[in-house]
Amino acid sequence: MDGALLVLLLCMILGKGTKAVETGAGGSDIQRGEKLVALTFDDGPHPGTTTRLLEGLKERGVHATFFLIGKNIEGNEEIVKQISEDGHLIGCHTYNHVDLTGMSLEQAKRELEQTNEKIFQVTGKVVEYVRPPFGKWNEKIEETMEITPVLWTVDPRDWEDKDSGLVERRILKDAENGDIILLHDIYDSSVEAALGVVDDLLAEGYEFVTIDELIEE
Ligand code: NI
């Protein structure tokens, strides 16, 4: 586990207020004065909502990170291809949206490998990042697999309140340089909130980056 990741995990344990990439711990490549944020979308791909999101991001010239559920890729390969071709980063969110700590190491690895294989078949790209469902990560996986877990620093609970205005306000209230924003591209309200956040933060001088650009390996 590298320094930036450790800080990120600590950030999750300690709660808000500790910014993963502002600590100056040496694990970050963020320059002073920069205003960088990463939008991340879990649980897709989803026909309709993911497609609308991709159109909105393209119009705004913004890149994001998509953590895909393996079983949702079936039948939605064209969407996955589009995500990749548009320049977004694709990560893994397990095949069946499972708690990786609630199963054997072998099962957990299979959840990741099956998903990564599917993503590779469609995009030709090797998956390097995983967002563990429920934020539950089994560190033993890292001992045998080249994959980096990515949690988040801003959670507007978009799955709970499907109100785009409310979700957008929650994000804007918390967003700071270095933040990783958690959203789900399976709800219309989340897509609308995300595009609103992009417009607002671009106007404030923020730049949107993908996870690999935010976290130094
Ligand atoms: Ni999820």
Boltz pocket constraint, residues with backbone or C-beta under 6 A from the ligand:
constraints:
  - pocket:
      binder: B
      contacts: [[A, 42], [A, 43], [A, 93], [A, 97], [A, 133], [A, 134]]
      max_distance: 6.0
